Amino acid sequence: MPKLHVKKGDLVKVIAGKDKGAKGHVIATYPAEERVVVEGVNLIKKHSKETHQGPRGAKTGGVQTMEGKIHVSNVKKLKDDKPAEKKAEKADETGEDS
């Protein structure tokens, strides 16, 4: 099983394909297939059969929009968009803290 350069929760940018330039977090990884699922990228429509197995016999089914898998070579890991931490304040010119 190959090792992937991204893991679940990483911020990535799509560098190839129909969603080129899109950014999102990795939702799931599939190392055996070398594929990842990124939120808001490669949206597909999935049709599910109507059933009456919902709570209190409610109908479930219809067309659902969900993210599809994309190959890991089409994504680039980005630095997390966390605000930079402030460095410690410098001492005065005399070398003493106030």
Sine and cosine of phi, psi and omega as CSV:
sin_phi,cos_phi,sin_psi,cos_psi,sin_omega,cos_omega
0.00,0.00,0.84,-0.54,-0.03,-1.00
-0.96,0.29,0.43,-0.90,0.03,-1.00
-1.00,0.00,0.71,-0.71,0.00,-1.00
-1.00,-0.07,0.49,-0.87,0.01,-1.00
-1.00,0.08,-0.04,1.00,0.06,-1.00
-0.80,-0.60,0.38,-0.93,0.07,-1.00
-0.69,-0.72,0.13,-0.99,-0.04,-1.00
-0.85,0.53,0.76,-0.65,0.03,-1.00
0.99,-0.12,-0.23,0.97,0.00,-1.00
-0.94,0.35,0.53,-0.85,0.11,-0.99
-1.00,0.04,0.82,-0.57,-0.04,-1.00
-0.76,-0.65,0.31,-0.95,0.07,-1.00
-0.83,-0.55,0.70,-0.72,0.02,-1.00
-0.98,0.17,0.81,-0.59,-0.07,-1.00
-0.95,-0.31,-0.09,1.00,0.02,-1.00
-0.44,-0.90,0.47,-0.88,0.05,-1.00
0.97,-0.26,-0.11,-0.99,-0.09,-1.00
-0.93,0.36,-0.37,0.93,0.01,-1.00
-0.97,-0.26,0.49,0.87,-0.04,-1.00
-0.83,0.55,0.73,-0.68,0.01,-1.00
1.00,-0.10,-0.22,0.98,-0.02,-1.00
-0.96,0.26,0.57,-0.82,0.04,-1.00
-0.89,-0.45,0.51,-0.86,0.04,-1.00
-0.05,-1.00,0.14,-0.99,0.01,-1.00
-1.00,-0.08,0.55,-0.84,0.02,-1.00
-0.96,0.28,0.81,-0.59,0.01,-1.00
-1.00,-0.01,-0.67,0.74,-0.03,-1.00
-0.50,-0.86,0.43,-0.90,0.07,-1.00
-0.82,-0.57,0.54,-0.84,0.03,-1.00
-0.77,-0.64,0.99,0.11,-0.09,-1.00
-0.87,0.49,-0.57,0.82,-0.01,-1.00
-0.90,0.44,-0.55,0.84,0.00,-1.00
-0.99,-0.12,-0.12,0.99,-0.09,-1.00
0.83,0.56,0.72,0.70,-0.02,-1.00
-0.75,-0.67,0.41,-0.91,0.05,-1.00
-0.71,-0.70,0.35,-0.94,0.10,-1.00
-0.92,-0.40,0.83,-0.56,-0.03,-1.00
-0.91,-0.42,0.70,-0.71,-0.06,-1.00
-0.90,0.43,0.74,-0.67,0.04,-1.00
0.98,0.20,0.13,0.99,-0.05,-1.00
-0.86,-0.51,0.61,-0.79,0.03,-1.00
0.84,0.54,0.80,0.60,-0.01,-1.00
-0.94,0.34,0.76,-0.65,0.02,-1.00
-0.81,-0.58,0.37,-0.93,0.06,-1.00
-0.97,-0.22,0.78,-0.63,-0.02,-1.00
-0.89,-0.46,0.80,-0.60,0.00,-1.00
-1.00,-0.09,0.78,-0.63,0.04,-1.00
-0.84,-0.54,0.58,-0.82,-0.05,-1.00
-0.94,0.35,0.61,-0.79,0.01,-1.00
-0.95,0.30,0.76,-0.64,0.04,-1.00
-0.76,-0.65,0.26,-0.96,0.05,-1.00
-0.93,-0.36,0.53,0.85,-0.06,-1.00
-1.00,-0.08,0.09,1.00,0.00,-1.00
-0.95,0.32,-0.01,-1.00,0.03,-1.00
-0.88,0.47,0.74,-0.67,0.00,-1.00
0.83,0.56,0.58,0.81,0.09,-1.00
0.97,0.25,0.32,0.95,-0.01,-1.00
-0.94,0.35,0.49,-0.87,0.01,-1.00
-0.98,0.21,0.68,-0.74,0.13,-0.99
-0.79,-0.61,0.52,-0.86,0.00,-1.00
0.68,-0.73,-0.10,-1.00,-0.02,-1.00
0.95,-0.32,-0.36,-0.93,-0.04,-1.00
-0.99,-0.16,0.81,-0.58,0.02,-1.00
-0.88,-0.48,0.63,-0.77,0.08,-1.00
-0.99,-0.16,0.79,-0.62,-0.03,-1.00
-0.58,-0.82,0.23,-0.97,0.02,-1.00
-0.99,0.15,0.64,-0.77,0.07,-1.00
-0.98,-0.20,0.19,-0.98,0.00,-1.00
-0.98,0.21,0.56,-0.83,0.14,-0.99
-0.76,-0.64,0.40,-0.92,-0.05,-1.00
-0.94,0.35,0.61,-0.79,-0.08,-1.00
-0.91,0.42,-0.40,0.92,0.02,-1.00
-0.95,0.30,-0.21,0.98,0.01,-1.00
-1.00,-0.05,0.09,1.00,0.03,-1.00
-0.83,-0.55,0.48,-0.88,0.00,-1.00
-0.81,-0.58,0.77,-0.64,0.00,-1.00
-0.96,0.29,0.72,-0.69,0.04,-1.00
-0.95,-0.30,0.35,-0.94,0.13,-0.99
-0.92,0.38,0.59,-0.81,0.02,-1.00
-0.88,0.48,0.63,-0.78,-0.04,-1.00
-1.00,0.09,0.77,0.64,0.07,-1.00
-1.00,0.05,0.55,-0.84,0.05,-1.00
-0.91,0.41,0.60,-0.80,-0.02,-1.00
-0.91,0.42,0.64,-0.77,0.01,-1.00
-0.97,0.25,0.60,-0.80,0.01,-1.00
-0.97,0.25,0.67,-0.74,0.03,-1.00
-0.97,0.25,0.35,-0.94,0.02,-1.00
-0.88,0.47,0.62,-0.78,-0.01,-1.00
-0.92,0.40,0.62,-0.79,-0.01,-1.00
-0.98,0.22,0.48,-0.88,0.05,-1.00
-0.96,0.28,0.29,-0.96,0.05,-1.00
-0.88,0.47,0.15,-0.99,-0.01,-1.00
-0.88,0.48,-0.42,0.91,-0.03,-1.00
-0.98,0.19,-0.15,0.99,0.01,-1.00
1.00,0.03,0.13,0.99,-0.01,-1.00
-0.95,-0.30,0.57,-0.82,0.09,-1.00
-0.99,0.12,0.53,-0.85,-0.01,-1.00
-0.98,0.22,0.00,0.00,0.00,0.00
